[in-house]
Amino acid sequence: MHIPDGYLDMSIAGLFYLLTAIVLGYSIYKIRKEQVNWVLVGITASAIFAAQMLNWPIPGGTSAHFVGGALAGILLGPYAGCLAMACVLIVQCLVFADGGITALGANIWNMGIVDVFVGYYIYKALENRNKFLAGFLAGWLGITLAAIFAGIEIGLSSSFHYSIAVTVPVMGMWHALLGIVEGVITGSIISYITTTRPEILKAEEVKVGRAVWIALAVMIALSPVFAYLAELVNYSEPLENVASALGVSEHPIYEGILPDYTVPGLDPYTGTLISGIVGVAIVLAIGFIIQRASGTR
């Protein structure tokens, strides 16, 4: 769902930079009044980054990955959750050229704001009925509505050459199907946490145990395996399939430091592994720096 350069004209790109900046600024204002556990924010963001590198094959010649916006909102609250997702998306864009610089505002809006806030409020509305169902619907509807927003953005853009009558149904249908997996993962994680670590969802002081670090290490170690599996179906994200079907090409203006999660001169699987380590380390470092700067523990 990462919109690349060339899909949005400057008016649409600028509008969503502005809207995103307003929401992020308001989120920073809101969390200044809250006791935020920045360690948990950093761990959640780094785990979502690592999870997004696990692309699983989908029958029909595509693949998908976990987005995690709804999960971030449920675990951290909507304001800290959208900041965590913004951190992930900025690192993905600037370091790995995953999503265009011109479209960064729109990408944060879709995956870091719409997905987070929609997922959070759906979960809150249903959590007293069934935790798994609440998490499932939060993950599923969050990513589906985020995709519909992406369809609106590229459909309104003069650069894409196709109207929202085409882009919205295609993006919505693709992600309504793929979002089922997002929903299952979100619901399962929330069910597990409410059973074993309920203090996480109660905004209490949370200590990060060894199991969390092991899970991060496992996801990073598995990323080359999933990269290989995705290649078996000629990996492409649904947005790329939509663009290919419509005959639209991206026009990148920035190649990134580790482009497409690779390291120049190394085989792609080793590059994926190194990229995973670097990305998680950067996201964790950002959380640690904010924690120290805010004076929290």
N, C-alpha and C positions, 0 to 999 in steps of 0.2 A: 504493500500500500504506500510505499515511499515514492512520492511523485518526483520524477527527475527534472532536470533543467529542460526547457523547451516545451513543456506542456502548458505552462501558465504564462499568460501575458503579464506585463509589468503592473497593470492596474489591479488584476486579481491577486497577484503575488504581493503587491504592496498593501492591499486591503487586509490580507490575512496576516501579514507581518504586524500591522497596526492592531488588529483585534487580538492576536496572540500576545503582543506586548502588554496590552491593557489587562488581560486575564492573568498573566504571569506577575505583573506588577501588583495587582490586587491580591494575588495569592501570597506574595511575599509580605504584603501589609498584614494579611490575616494571620499568618503563622508567627509573626512577631509577637502576637498576643497569646500564643499557645506554647506549651512545653513540648517541643519537637524532639524526638529521639533521632538525631542525625545519623547515628550508627545504623539504626534500622532503615532509615531512608537510603543510605549508601548501599547497604546490603541488598535491599529490595531492588534498587536500580541496577546494581551489578548482576543480580540474579536474572532480571528481565533481559538485560543485554545478552547474557550467556544463553538464555533460553531462546532468544530470537535467532541465534546462530544455528539452532537445530532445525534444519529444514527437512520435513518428512515428505516422501513421495505421495502424490495423490493420483489415483487412476484417471487417465485422460491426458497425461502429458504435462502435468504441472506439479507444483509442490507448495507447501504452506509452512508457516512458522507461527509460534505463539507471539502475540503482540503484548499483552499484559497490562493494558491501560486500566481495565476494570479492576484487576487484582491490585494494582498500585493504589487506586482510589479506596478500595475496601480496607487494605492493610494500613495505609498511612493517612487516610482522610483525603478529600478531594483537592485541597490546596497543596499540601506536601506531595500528594500523589502526582499532580500535574507538573510540579517542579522536578520530581524524580524522572518522569517520562521525558520532560524537556531536556534534561541532562543527557539521557540516553540518546535521544534523537540528534542532539547537537554533536555529541561525540561521533555517532555514526556518520553524520554528514561531513564534518570537518576532517576526521581522521581517515575514514574508509570510503568517502564519496558515496554513501548509501543514502540516496535522496539528494536532490539538487539544492544548491545554495539559494537559488531564487525561490524555490518551493519550500524552504525550511519553515517559514511561518505557517504555511498551509499544513505541512506534515505534523508540526507540533499541535496545531489546532485540531486536526483529525484524531491523531493517536494519543496526544498528550492532554487534550482538553475534553473533546466530545466523548471519547472512549472512557476517560477517567470519571467525569462528572455523571454521565449517563449510567455507567456501571455502578458507581457509588450509590446514587439515589434509588436505582432499581433494587439493589441489595438491601438498602435500609428499609424500603417499603415492604420487603418480603421476608426479612431475616427471621422474624418470629414464627413464621409458618414452617419453613424448611430451609435449613442452611445450604444444603447442596443445590436445591432448586433455585434459591435466591442467587447463589454464586453462578450457577449455570446461565440463568437468564441475564444476569449482569454482564457476563463475559460475551454471550452470544449477541445480545442486542447492542452492547457497547461497540463491538467491532463492526457490526452490520451498519449501524448509524454512522460510524466513522467513515466507512466505505462509501456510503451514500453521499456524505459531505464531499469526499474526494471526487465522486462523480459529478456533483454540482459544480465544484471548482473547475474541473477540466472541461465540463460541458459549457460553462459560461465563458471560458477563455477563448479568445479569437485565435490563439495559437494552436488549438487542438483540432479545429475544423469539424467537430461533431457536437451536436446540441445535447442538452441534458436529457432529451427524450431518448437518446441512445446511451449516453454514458451512465446515467443514474440507474436504469434497470440492469445493465450489464454488471456494474460494480456491486450493486445491491444483491443481485442473485448469486454471484460468485461468492461473496463474503457471507451471505446468509447460510450457504452450505458449509463453507470452511469454518464459519463461526461456531458451528456445532462442536467442533474439536476444542476451540477456544473456551466455549462454555463448560464442557466436560472437565477440562484442566482446571479452570477457575473454581468450579464448584467442588472438585475433589480436593484442591488445596485448602479452600476455606473450611470444608468439612473436617479435614485432618487437623487444621490449626485449632478449630473450636473444640476439638476433642482432646488434643494433646498440649496446646499452648494458648489457651484462651486469653491470657494476659496481653497477647499481641494485639488483639482486637479491642481491648479495653483501654488502650493508650496508657498502660502501666509501664514502668521501667522494665525493659526487656534486655536480657543478656544474650549475646550471640554465642551459641554453643558450637562445639566442634563439628556437629552434623551439618551445619550450614556451610562451613568451609569445605567439607567433603563434597557436599552437593554441588557447590560451585566448581570445584576441581573436576568432578565427574562430567559436568556439562561441557566444560572447556575441552576435556580429553575426548569427548564424543563428537565434538563439532566436525573433525575431519571425516569421521564415519558417516555422519549425516550429509556432509557435502558430497561424498561419493554416492550415497543413495539418491540424492537429489539429481545428480548427473545422469543417473540411469533413466530418468524420465525427462532429460533435457531441461533442467531446472529453469523455471521462470515463474515469477509471481503473477497472480491474476491480473494486475494492472498492466504488466508487460504483455500478457496474452491478449488483453483488450486492445492495446495499442497495435500489436502485430496484426490482429484481425482487421483493424480499421486502417492499417497502412500508415501509422504515425510513428515517427522516429524521435528519440530524445536527442538533445544537443547539449552535452555536458560542457560546462565552462570551467570545471575544476576537477582534477583527477584524484585528489586525496593523497594522504601520506602513505597509507597502505591500501591502494585502490582495490575495491571489491574484495576486501579481506584477504589479500595476498601480500607476499613480500617479494619484491622484484629479485629475480635470480634464484629463488627457491621453488621447489615443486609446490603446487597449489595446496596440497593437504598439510604440509609443514607450515606453509604460509597461513592457512586457516587457523591452525593451532596457536601460532605465535600471535596472530591478530586477536584471537579470543583472550589470550593472557594480557595483551596490551590494553584491549578495550576494558576488560574488567578492572585492571589496575588503575586506569585513568578515572573510571567512574567511582571506584572506592576512594581514590585520592581526593576527588572533589568533595565527597561526603565528609572525609576526615578533615579537610581544610575548613569547610563550613562549620563543622563541629567545634574545631579549635577557635575559629573566629567568633563564634556565637557564645563561647564560654560554657557550653553544655557538656554533659558527660554521657 
